[in-house]
Every structure is written in structure tokens, then in C-alpha cells.
């Protein structure tokens, strides 16, 4: 197959997959799997296509004589851009994590926190696999003990699901695939569903009304760290999504154990270009 046709086909499939996504009223687990698979498939397909072309090299049977080196250069340049995007995002996240580690440590409700000296009402997990829990002085002064416990339990949910680690990689995908359709819409959908998941995890351990009241109190807080390495109680979803989070808390939602077969099928589909490598001549 012509390398240029392979590139254009991958772009077309990635674009069509993104266009076909629309926000629906399925259950939250179904919405999560649908949004995550559509978000990942396009970037992964482009990466696998570029890797396959680089592995096959510029030589072979091409439609045009210049096509081999041209497609090889395009694929190599794309992979370079992907790598640089990841390094830049990792460096920005590392700087945020280093900044957080300069904040003084305290113990609040049996949790080690980093205290941020600001009147803003703010709490978040910041970092990668082992994030730091950051709590502002304004939050401690605004909420009573019960509401503060609810907020901290929500942040425990982010830690349990390792949201900062996984969303760093999703943020990397977002970074280099911004030109694909629905990238920002899918990103906001995933952020919202991440918050609902942490809300539900916390609601199994504290009174869900306390959690809802806390959300109403702190929702106006501006974002203070990169979304890719920060899982904050109030900042990562657009303000018009507040009602949906409140309704999800007031509605009994059963979150079953996640099955990854659906995601695995999409992932294997994105790897299909690699199967062409042994057949290249």
C-alpha cells in the first residue's frame, strides 16, 4: 500500500471517529468508556501509522518516486512532535509538583497535606503516581470539620483511581491531537466524568449532602495548576456542569467494576497499521 494513502486513510478514520462522537444520556460507566475510547483511538491510530511507516522506511513500491521519502519525513516529523509535546508536558508537570513540595506540610483529618497560603478556597491532588494533597488556608477557614472531611474524601477518590497519573497521559494525547475534531469536548467530558466518579467514591464514605453542599461552596475557585497533573475538587469541569454533578450525587448511581474489553477492542483497532510492516516490500 502507498505510504501516503496509509497516512491519509489514518487521518480520515481518526477524524470520522471523532466526528461520530456525541454526548448522550447513557449510564455514567458507558459514557466513560465511550468518551475514553473515542478520545484515545484517533491519536493512537496516528502514532501507530507513523511508527509503521518509519519502520518500513522510505524504500518500496510507491505511486510517485518522491512519495517514499516524503511520507517517511512526515511520519518522522510527527513522531518527533509527539515526543517533544510529551517532554514539555512532563517538564511543566514536574515543575508544578516541585512547587507544591515547597509548601509546608500539616496533618488534617489524619491526612498529610501541603498547605497553600491563600484565601482562595482550593483543594487538589497534584503530581503523578504519588501526588501531593494541596489544601488552601481559605478552604480550612471556610468549611467546618464535616464539610472539610467530605472534600478530603473526594480527593482520596482521585488518589484511589490515580487520576493525576492517567490524566497526564490523556493530557499528552490532547496536546498533540488538538487538531482533531471534538478534542476539547471529549476532554471536558472525561474531566466531568472523572469528578463524578470521585464524587461517587466519596459518597459511599461520607454523607452525599455534605459533599454537594461543599461543592456549591467552593465551585467558583479558579484553576491553579495544569489540568493534566491536578485533580481538583471544583476546578476541572465547566461551571455549567455543576448541576450535573449535584444531580449525580442526589441520584443513587451504582458504579460496577469496570470492564476493559470495549477499550481493548478500540486499542487493537488502532494497532492495525503495525500489521502491514511484515508485508512491506
Residue pairs with C-beta under 8 A, 6 or more apart in sequence:
1 276
2 62
2 63
2 67
2 71
3 53
3 56
3 60
3 62
3 67
3 68
3 71
3 72
3 75
4 62
4 63
4 64
4 67
4 70
4 71
5 63
6 49
6 52
6 53
6 71
6 273
6 276
7 49
7 53
7 71
7 74
7 75
10 45
10 46
10 49
10 273
11 46
13 42
13 45
14 41
14 42
14 43
14 45
14 46
14 180
15 42
15 180
15 181
17 38
17 41
17 42
18 38
18 42
18 180
18 181
18 182
18 183
18 186
19 181
19 182
20 38
21 34
21 35
21 38
21 182
21 185
21 186
23 31
23 185
23 189
24 31
24 34
26 34
28 193
28 196
28 197
28 248
28 253
28 255
29 255
29 256
29 258
31 189
31 193
32 190
32 193
32 197
32 258
33 258
33 262
33 263
35 186
35 189
35 190
35 193
36 190
36 263
37 262
37 263
37 266
38 182
38 186
39 170
39 173
39 174
39 183
39 186
39 187
39 190
40 170
40 173
40 263
40 266
40 267
40 270
41 266
41 267
41 269
41 270
42 177
42 180
43 173
43 176
43 177
43 180
44 173
44 267
44 270
44 271
45 269
45 270
45 273
46 78
46 177
47 79
47 82
48 270
48 271
48 272
48 273
48 274
49 75
49 273
50 75
50 76
50 78
50 79
50 82
51 75
51 79
51 273
51 274
52 273
52 274
52 276
52 277
53 71
53 72
53 75
54 72
54 75
54 76
54 79
55 277
56 276
56 277
56 280
57 68
57 72
57 280
58 68
58 69
58 71
58 72
59 68
60 68
60 280
60 281
61 281
62 68
81 176
82 176
85 172
85 175
85 176
86 172
86 175
86 176
88 175
89 168
89 171
89 172
89 175
89 226
89 228
90 168
92 226
92 229
93 127
93 128
93 168
93 226
93 228
93 229
96 126
96 225
96 226
96 229
96 230
97 126
97 127
97 128
97 131
97 132
97 229
100 114
100 126
100 127
100 132
100 134
100 225
101 114
101 132
103 114
103 115
103 116
103 117
103 134
104 114
104 115
105 112
105 113
105 114
105 115
106 112
106 113
106 115
107 113
108 135
108 140
108 148
108 152
109 145
109 148
109 149
109 152
111 133
111 152
111 156
112 133
113 133
113 134
113 135
114 132
114 133
114 134
114 135
115 135
115 136
115 137
115 140
116 122
116 134
116 135
116 136
116 137
116 224
117 136
117 137
118 136
118 137
118 138
119 136
119 137
119 138
119 141
120 136
120 138
120 221
120 222
120 224
121 136
121 138
121 139
121 142
121 143
121 217
121 218
121 220
121 221
121 234
122 134
122 135
122 136
122 138
122 139
122 218
122 221
122 224
122 232
122 234
122 235
123 133
123 134
123 135
123 136
123 139
123 151
123 152
123 155
123 218
123 232
123 233
123 234
124 133
124 134
124 155
124 224
124 225
124 230
124 231
124 232
124 233
124 235
125 131
125 132
125 133
125 134
125 155
125 158
125 159
125 163
125 164
125 230
125 231
125 232
126 132
126 134
126 164
126 225
126 229
126 230
127 164
127 229
128 164
128 165
128 168
128 229
129 162
129 164
129 165
131 158
131 159
131 164
131 165
131 229
131 231
133 152
133 155
133 159
135 152
139 148
139 151
139 218
140 148
142 217
142 218
143 151
143 214
143 217
143 218
146 207
146 210
147 210
147 213
147 214
147 217
148 214
149 206
149 210
150 202
150 206
150 207
150 210
150 211
150 214
151 211
151 214
151 218
151 233
153 202
153 205
153 206
153 211
154 198
154 199
154 201
154 202
154 211
154 214
154 233
155 198
155 231
155 233
156 201
156 202
156 205
157 197
157 198
157 199
157 200
157 201
157 202
158 164
158 194
158 198
158 231
160 201
161 194
161 197
161 198
161 201
163 194
163 198
163 231
164 229
164 230
164 231
167 190
167 191
167 194
167 227
167 228
167 229
167 231
168 228
168 229
170 187
170 190
170 228
171 226
171 227
171 228
171 229
172 228
174 183
174 184
174 187
174 228
177 183
178 184
188 237
188 238
188 241
191 227
191 236
191 237
192 236
192 237
192 238
192 241
192 244
192 245
194 231
194 236
195 233
195 236
195 237
195 245
196 244
196 245
196 248
196 253
197 255
198 231
199 208
199 211
199 215
199 245
199 248
199 249
200 248
200 249
200 253
200 255
202 211
203 211
203 249
208 249
208 250
211 249
212 246
212 249
212 250
214 233
215 233
215 234
215 242
215 245
215 246
215 249
216 242
216 246
218 233
218 234
219 234
219 239
219 242
220 234
220 239
221 232
221 234
221 235
222 235
223 230
223 232
223 235
223 236
224 230
224 232
224 235
225 232
227 236
230 236
237 245
